[in-house]
Amino acid sequence: MRSSLGIEYIQTKQEIWAESKGINLIGSKGEHGRKMYTTTLNENLFLPMNSIVKQAFDEGDGNEITQQNGFPAKMQALHSSSALAVNVFQYWMTRNISTIASACGLCNKDNTNPKSISFERKFEIDEKFQFSPNIDVVIENSSNFNFKVFAIECKFTEAYSTMSHLGLKEKYISLESIWDDIPNIFQLARSISPNDNDFIYLHPAQLIKHILGLKRKYGKNGFRLLYLWYDTFGEEGFGHKKEIERFTKIGQDDGIKFHSLSYQELILRLRMNCLDEHSEYVNYLSNRYF
């Protein structure tokens, strides 16, 4: 099993941030495990989670905010990708959503179509399936806009995990009609079914499921999908980026509006364009994640 300098870098950076804020940390099992969890959820968030966001995570499949046997919830981890997503996007639920959408490269800053932000949305791929994949963040647009939604898949340490990714199960491959207008993605799907022995950092099966669910709901041209990821140095960061580029090319060859952005690039854009008006928010993200 390979070691991960990327995860070590991210976790150490987060530990330094917590120490600078005087935040006491505990392990995933309280006194056991590396102390990477805040004692309360709010200590890990820029703003307390509002009731709408809390309900979304309660109804999601990840058990992100549920404490098990008194031990901290997943989102209390300093390296939680869901906490990072909430810290970036919840802030804009009561503000001009076009600002964050444009910073993500999803639209122009003067676009007035983005109307709402939600978390942990599910889009059914086939009614025979018991579960539908959860998309981390969805920006809902005006009904008369070409892109009905901007969907965002958010990653923090996941790409640098030493565990292998699962491929697509045969039940997806056998649904022939859903692949008719995306032949290149279908070819990739077949190559990573049932096991993905090709991609080390990116999890293409998950992205393909999101595309299938969004395509069923809105049509191939009715959505944009953003892969928002945390960059790191060295071989892992470089390898992750090359795999993203490969997947992007396959999706674009099929006419899928897919693109990627690192959190560091996003935070830099926010600093350049929003620092004066949103200084507390931008400085929090910069000090913690940049």
C-alpha positions as CSV (number, residue, x, y, z in Angstrom):
1,M,0.0,0.0,0.0
2,R,1.4,3.4,-1.0
3,S,1.8,6.2,1.5
4,S,0.1,9.5,1.0
5,L,2.1,12.7,1.4
6,G,-0.9,14.5,0.1
7,I,-3.1,13.5,3.0
8,E,-0.3,14.2,5.5
9,Y,0.1,17.7,4.0
10,I,-3.6,18.5,4.2
11,Q,-4.0,17.1,7.7
12,T,-0.9,18.9,9.1
13,K,-2.0,22.1,7.6
14,Q,-5.4,21.8,9.2
15,E,-3.9,20.9,12.6
16,I,-1.8,24.1,12.4
17,W,-4.9,26.1,11.6
18,A,-6.8,24.6,14.6
19,E,-3.9,25.2,16.9
20,S,-3.7,28.9,15.8
21,K,-7.4,29.2,16.7
22,G,-7.1,27.5,20.1
23,I,-9.4,24.7,19.0
24,N,-9.1,21.5,21.1
25,L,-9.1,18.3,19.0
26,I,-10.1,14.7,19.7
27,G,-9.6,11.4,17.8
28,S,-12.3,9.7,15.8
29,K,-12.9,7.5,18.8
30,G,-12.5,10.2,21.4
31,E,-9.2,9.5,23.1
32,H,-8.1,7.1,20.4
33,G,-6.8,7.9,16.9
34,R,-5.1,10.9,15.5
35,K,-6.6,14.1,17.0
36,M,-8.2,15.5,13.9
37,Y,-11.8,16.2,15.0
38,T,-13.3,19.2,16.7
39,T,-15.3,18.7,19.8
40,T,-18.3,20.4,18.3
41,L,-19.5,20.7,14.7
42,N,-19.7,24.5,14.8
43,E,-15.9,24.7,15.6
44,N,-15.3,23.2,12.2
45,L,-17.6,25.6,10.3
46,F,-17.3,29.2,9.3
47,L,-21.0,29.7,10.0
48,P,-23.3,27.5,12.1
49,M,-25.2,25.1,9.9
50,N,-28.6,26.4,9.1
51,S,-31.7,24.3,9.4
52,I,-32.1,23.7,5.6
53,V,-28.5,22.5,5.3
54,K,-28.8,20.3,8.4
55,Q,-32.0,18.7,7.0
56,A,-30.2,18.0,3.7
57,F,-27.4,16.2,5.5
58,D,-29.8,14.4,7.8
59,E,-31.5,13.0,4.7
60,G,-28.3,12.2,2.8
61,D,-26.7,8.8,2.7
62,G,-23.3,9.7,4.2
63,N,-24.2,10.1,7.9
64,E,-22.0,13.2,7.9
65,I,-23.4,14.9,10.9
66,T,-24.6,11.9,12.9
67,Q,-22.5,11.0,16.0
68,Q,-22.1,7.3,16.6
69,N,-21.9,6.0,20.2
70,G,-21.0,9.5,21.3
71,F,-18.0,9.8,19.0
72,P,-17.6,12.8,16.7
73,A,-19.5,13.0,13.4
74,K,-17.6,12.7,10.1
75,M,-18.1,16.4,9.5
76,Q,-16.2,17.3,12.7
77,A,-13.0,16.1,11.0
78,L,-10.7,19.0,10.0
79,H,-10.1,17.2,6.7
80,S,-13.9,16.7,6.0
81,S,-14.8,17.4,2.4
82,S,-18.4,18.1,3.4
83,A,-17.3,20.7,6.0
84,L,-15.2,22.3,3.3
85,A,-18.1,22.4,0.9
86,V,-20.4,23.9,3.6
87,N,-17.8,26.5,4.5
88,V,-17.5,27.6,0.9
89,F,-21.1,27.5,-0.3
90,Q,-23.5,27.9,2.7
91,Y,-22.4,31.6,3.1
92,W,-23.9,32.4,-0.3
93,M,-27.4,31.0,0.3
94,T,-28.5,34.4,1.6
95,R,-26.3,36.5,-0.8
96,N,-25.8,37.0,-4.5
97,I,-25.3,33.4,-5.7
98,S,-23.9,34.5,-9.0
99,T,-20.8,35.7,-7.2
100,I,-19.8,32.2,-6.1
101,A,-21.1,30.6,-9.3
102,S,-19.0,32.9,-11.4
103,A,-15.9,32.3,-9.2
104,C,-16.4,28.6,-9.9
105,G,-16.4,29.4,-13.6
106,L,-20.0,28.3,-14.1
107,C,-21.3,31.6,-15.4
108,N,-20.5,35.2,-15.8
109,K,-20.6,37.4,-12.7
110,D,-23.5,39.5,-14.1
111,N,-25.6,36.3,-14.8
112,T,-28.8,36.6,-12.8
113,N,-30.0,33.0,-13.3
114,P,-28.6,31.3,-10.2
115,K,-31.4,31.3,-7.6
116,S,-30.7,28.8,-4.8
117,I,-28.0,26.5,-3.3
118,S,-28.7,23.0,-1.9
119,F,-26.6,20.2,-0.6
120,E,-26.7,16.4,-0.9
121,R,-29.1,16.3,-3.8
122,K,-30.0,13.0,-5.4
123,F,-30.8,12.4,-9.1
124,E,-32.2,9.0,-10.0
125,I,-30.5,7.0,-12.7
126,D,-33.0,4.3,-12.9
127,E,-36.2,3.5,-10.9
128,K,-35.0,-0.1,-10.4
129,F,-32.0,1.1,-8.3
130,Q,-32.6,1.5,-4.5
131,F,-30.1,4.3,-4.1
132,S,-29.2,7.4,-6.1
133,P,-25.8,9.1,-5.8
134,N,-25.6,12.3,-3.6
135,I,-24.2,15.3,-5.4
136,D,-22.4,17.6,-2.9
137,V,-23.7,21.0,-4.0
138,V,-26.3,22.0,-6.5
139,I,-27.0,25.6,-7.7
140,E,-30.5,25.8,-9.1
141,N,-31.1,28.2,-12.0
142,S,-34.0,30.0,-13.5
143,S,-36.4,27.7,-15.3
144,N,-35.8,29.6,-18.6
145,F,-32.1,29.2,-18.5
146,N,-30.3,26.6,-20.7
147,F,-28.5,25.1,-17.7
148,K,-31.2,24.2,-15.2
149,V,-28.5,23.4,-12.6
150,F,-24.9,23.7,-11.8
151,A,-23.8,20.5,-10.0
152,I,-20.6,20.4,-8.0
153,E,-18.7,17.4,-6.8
154,C,-16.3,18.4,-3.9
155,K,-13.1,16.6,-2.9
156,F,-10.6,17.3,-0.2
157,T,-8.3,14.3,0.8
158,E,-10.3,11.6,-1.0
159,A,-8.2,11.6,-4.2
160,Y,-5.0,10.9,-2.2
161,S,-6.4,8.0,-0.2
162,T,-4.4,4.8,-0.4
163,M,-7.6,2.7,-0.9
164,S,-8.5,1.8,-4.4
165,H,-11.7,3.1,-6.1
166,L,-14.6,0.9,-7.0
167,G,-15.6,0.6,-10.6
168,L,-19.1,0.6,-12.1
169,K,-21.3,-2.4,-11.4
170,E,-22.7,-4.4,-14.3
171,K,-26.2,-3.1,-13.6
172,Y,-25.2,0.3,-14.9
173,I,-23.5,-1.1,-18.0
174,S,-26.6,-3.2,-18.9
175,L,-28.9,-0.2,-19.1
176,E,-28.1,0.3,-22.8
177,S,-30.4,3.2,-23.6
178,I,-28.8,5.6,-21.1
179,W,-25.5,5.4,-23.0
180,D,-26.8,6.2,-26.5
181,D,-25.7,9.8,-26.6
182,I,-22.5,9.4,-24.6
183,P,-20.5,6.7,-26.4
184,N,-17.0,7.8,-25.1
185,I,-18.2,7.8,-21.5
186,F,-19.8,4.4,-22.1
187,Q,-16.4,3.1,-23.3
188,L,-14.8,4.4,-20.2
189,A,-17.6,2.9,-18.0
190,R,-17.1,-0.5,-19.5
191,S,-13.3,-0.3,-19.0
192,I,-13.8,0.3,-15.2
193,S,-16.5,-2.3,-14.7
194,P,-16.5,-4.0,-12.3
195,N,-13.1,-2.9,-11.1
196,D,-11.2,0.3,-11.8
197,N,-7.6,-0.6,-12.2
198,D,-6.8,2.4,-14.4
199,F,-7.3,5.5,-12.3
200,I,-5.4,6.0,-9.1
201,Y,-6.6,9.4,-7.8
202,L,-9.8,10.3,-9.7
203,H,-12.9,8.3,-9.0
204,P,-14.5,8.3,-12.5
205,A,-17.3,5.8,-11.6
206,Q,-18.8,8.4,-9.2
207,L,-18.6,11.2,-11.8
208,I,-20.2,9.0,-14.4
209,K,-23.1,8.2,-12.0
210,H,-23.6,11.9,-11.5
211,I,-23.7,12.5,-15.2
212,L,-26.2,9.7,-15.7
213,G,-28.5,11.1,-13.0
214,L,-28.3,14.7,-14.2
215,K,-28.7,13.7,-17.8
216,R,-31.9,11.7,-17.0
217,K,-33.4,14.7,-15.2
218,Y,-32.3,17.6,-17.4
219,G,-31.0,16.1,-20.7
220,K,-27.4,16.2,-21.8
221,N,-27.4,19.9,-22.4
222,G,-29.4,21.0,-19.3
223,F,-26.6,21.0,-16.7
224,R,-23.0,21.8,-16.0
225,L,-20.9,19.6,-13.7
226,L,-17.9,20.9,-11.8
227,Y,-15.3,18.8,-10.1
228,L,-13.9,21.0,-7.3
229,W,-10.8,19.5,-5.8
230,Y,-8.0,20.3,-3.4
231,D,-4.6,20.4,-5.0
232,T,-1.4,19.1,-3.3
233,F,2.3,19.0,-4.2
234,G,4.4,16.3,-5.9
235,E,3.5,13.2,-7.7
236,E,0.0,12.9,-6.2
237,G,-1.1,16.3,-7.2
238,F,0.4,16.0,-10.7
239,G,-1.1,12.5,-11.1
240,H,-4.6,13.7,-10.0
241,K,-4.5,16.6,-12.4
242,K,-3.6,14.4,-15.3
243,E,-6.4,12.0,-14.6
244,I,-8.8,15.0,-14.3
245,E,-7.7,16.2,-17.7
246,R,-8.2,12.7,-19.2
247,F,-11.8,12.5,-17.9
248,T,-12.5,16.0,-19.0
249,K,-11.5,15.2,-22.5
250,I,-13.8,12.1,-22.6
251,G,-16.7,14.0,-21.3
252,Q,-16.3,17.0,-23.6
253,D,-16.0,14.6,-26.6
254,D,-19.6,13.5,-25.7
255,G,-20.8,17.1,-25.3
256,I,-21.0,17.0,-21.5
257,K,-20.4,20.4,-19.9
258,F,-17.8,19.2,-17.4
259,H,-14.9,21.1,-16.0
260,S,-12.7,21.2,-13.0
261,L,-11.3,23.8,-10.6
262,S,-9.0,23.5,-7.5
263,Y,-10.1,25.0,-4.2
264,Q,-6.9,27.1,-4.2
265,E,-7.9,28.7,-7.6
266,L,-11.4,29.3,-6.3
267,I,-10.1,31.0,-3.1
268,L,-7.7,33.1,-5.1
269,R,-10.5,34.3,-7.3
270,L,-12.6,35.2,-4.3
271,R,-9.7,37.1,-2.8
272,M,-9.2,39.1,-6.0
273,N,-12.9,39.9,-6.5
274,C,-14.7,39.7,-3.1
275,L,-12.2,40.6,-0.3
276,D,-13.5,44.1,0.3
277,E,-17.1,43.2,0.7
278,H,-16.7,39.7,2.2
279,S,-13.4,40.0,4.1
280,E,-14.3,37.8,7.1
281,Y,-15.4,34.9,4.8
282,V,-12.6,35.2,2.3
283,N,-9.9,35.5,5.1
284,Y,-11.3,32.5,6.8
285,L,-11.0,30.4,3.7
286,S,-7.6,31.8,2.8
287,N,-6.1,31.3,6.3
288,R,-7.5,27.8,6.6
289,Y,-7.4,26.3,3.1
290,F,-5.1,28.3,0.8
